[in-house]
Amino acid sequence: MKNNILQFFKSYRFTKGLLISTAAFSAITFCYFFLNMVIGAGMAFGVLLASTSDIPGRKKHHIYGVLIAILLAVVSFVCIQFTLTNLYLLFPTLIILVFFNSYISVYGFRASLIAFSGLLAISLSFAKPQSGIDILYNVLYIIGGGLWYLLFSSLFESMRTKQYSDELLTECIQLTAEYLNTRVASLSSKDRESALNRQLSLQNEINEKHETLRSMLLHKRQRSGSMKYQRQQLLIFIELVDILEFAVANAVNYKKFDKSSALFQETTLQIASSMQAVTNRLSDFSEYIMTHKRIPEDNELNTQLRSSLNAIEQFKSQIDIKEKREEVLLLRNLYDYTERQLQKVITLERIINNNLINEITILKRADRNKFITSQDYSFKVFRENLTLKSPIFKHSLRLVVTVLIGYGIGTVFSLQNTYWILLTVMVIMRPGYVLTKERSRQRMIGTLIGGAIALGVVLITNQLLVYIIITFIAMTLAFTFIQQNYKASAVFITLTIIFVYAMLSPNAFEIIQYRMVDTLIGAGLASITNLLLWPAWESQQISELILEAAQTNRRYLHQVNVMYHNKSTDKLPYKISRKNAFIAIGNLHAGFQRMTQEPKSKQQNLNSLYEIVVTQNTLLSATASLGTYIQIHPTTDASAYFDTFMTSIDNELAHCEAILSRTKPKLKETPDLKEAKAYLHHVFDQLSTQRNLEIDTGQEINTELREHMKEVRIISEQLEWLYSLSKNLHTAVKMYQ
């Protein structure tokens, strides 16, 4: 518990929240003592608007993002102030500003945060109408506050970026350990479907962390060369990627496990207990990343691994190896997997302890850029999304209508703080139905809790100093939790707003009442309009996610084929295709999960879709398994029969792509698949016969024969499995379409 609290206060999220609140309060304090309180509040407004786009990344993007956010906020503020007294001008201006600010989210996550600065400025412009020279003064205050925050933020950039990457690595280690745990637990689990869903969710979360870390660490390396700490972070990341791929590549065949003998299951679970110990060791590492302490040694893992090897030998002594050779190979493969993961964990431990045992080969700039998903900022993106097929376009239209309705309700019923309704709408509404519904629920709950806490404080005391302290703490925690836990953030946002107004107004009870009513109106409007106006259902875009997953899986399999043929040391194309395949299957599963939370009437062919998701993920596992085996074992030359299987698998995936894209498939000619299957089985039978003769004469198996037998058995099984999965996927896609 103590370590968790310590990690929280050292985390990037807390640092950013503290940075924003400190900048705002320092701006207010400076202006309060040297100028006046109005300027201080205006500069704090600028700090707030500049801070929303401040996320770690390239320094250039960070500076440009904050400056553009300030520019959008100023333009939005000025336009609203000049038209506020004339409804005929206000409504067109409001429509254009809300639509444009929302629509620029097509340019990615940072752009969506920049857009929020503009939307925030629009809603807060209604709080205190200005006129004449006061508008210019407030523009200068906003610019001053924004530049003050940019300066404040830039001074701490290196520290915050380092903390953010540390935090991401910590979360990545925890998620990876949990993923490995779920795989081990699935062996004895009775509800494997739930376990599989959890694995897919974790895999998606890990992929997102990997993508962010990949961008941060490679960009940092481009700027700063090979500083020791940055090299250490990059090494940790590389090991975590390998651990995940190796775990995905070693999927358990649960049907075979359930049908196997009790002795085999017992031995398997004993090896799994060693894997559990390795996983627990990995999980322990997360607390040392943030605290930078040295990891103590643990020699028990090697002892447990030796026990697993002894269990395999004991199993062999109790069976007829000639009849149960396949089970022995499966156990040996599971042991090899556990041993390799242990070596990865030991390597990770040495890296964290600064005992760097290897160097990173510095990739060329062009190669580094291939791993980074760059954002396209061209006008083409803007133009292509001007259609009702685009979720962002529909969201922008929906937001415009909801804002107009919210403003109309506030005006007609003469609500004191209409802009609170607009602010709630702009914060809650998202392109997707599920996220908007969830944020509405969390916002309502958070506001009610925050209002109740504020009411309790007001009843106890009316001391200004207490209100100032609560406001500072609440603002810090509001920005800390805004992306991690929106419900908690809503509680602290409510406390911040209430006590800021309580410092300026004697009637705090009235403020609490208005805040809660306006928030409930805004949240209700957001939920209703998101359901009725141009809703973006997952069923409308899930086919694209299925197609992307099939295409990336196909390219990944192609790179495995190339690697097996060429025995190439250049693994860059393989790694890039692997990254893309992992991300695509994560996106597909996330889309499926969102669909399950939509209204029943919108959940089209859910059972067929679930089969596609599971089959795609299993196909990814089988491809990773084949690729991993080829990478870490010496292999013979690929035969024509191997090519026959690979071509047949590729043709099945080509059929899937053609169905989803509504095009004609481009197929390759394939020889007889039955002949290829018979040949591979014949080779293994020959090797088995050779080994049986050696057993009869009391000979120990030599390494070359063992590796050859393992290669033939594993490669042939993986090929048959991949072909079966590709056919199943073809059938499932036909049924779904």
Salt bridges, closest charged atoms under 4 A:
ASP54 OD1 - HIS62 NE2 3.01
ASP54 OD2 - ARG160 NH2 3.07
ASP166 OD2 - LYS162 NZ 3.69
ASP166 OD2 - HIS292 NE2 3.46
GLU167 OE2 - ARG13 NH1 2.14
GLU171 OE2 - ARG13 NH1 3.05
GLU171 OE1 - LYS209 NZ 2.67
GLU178 OE2 - ARG198 NH2 2.69
GLU205 OE2 - ARG198 NH1 3.97
GLU211 OE1 - ARG214 NH1 2.89
GLU239 OE1 - LYS344 NZ 3.34
ASP242 OD2 - LYS344 NZ 3.05
GLU245 OE1 - ARG578 NH1 2.75
ASP258 OD2 - ARG192 NH1 2.73
GLU313 OE2 - LYS316 NZ 3.68
GLU326 OE2 - LYS256 NZ 2.92
ASP336 OD1 - ARG332 NE 3.66
ASP336 OD2 - LYS710 NZ 2.94
GLU349 OE1 - ARG281 NH2 3.10
GLU359 OE1 - ARG231 NE 3.44
ASP367 OD1 - LYS370 NZ 3.81
GLU384 OE2 - LYS380 NZ 3.86
GLU438 OE2 - ARG441 NH2 2.54
GLU538 OE2 - ARG594 NE 2.70
ASP643 OD1 - HIS565 NE2 2.78
ASP650 OD1 - ARG554 NE 2.84
ASP650 OD2 - LYS668 NZ 3.86
GLU652 OE1 - HIS730 ND1 2.86
GLU657 OE2 - ARG554 NH1 3.36
GLU694 OE1 - ARG691 NH1 3.09
ASP696 OD1 - LYS322 NZ 2.79
GLU707 OE2 - LYS710 NZ 3.86
GLU717 OE2 - LYS256 NZ 3.66
GLU717 OE2 - ARG713 NH1 3.93
GLU720 OE2 - HIS681 NE2 2.77
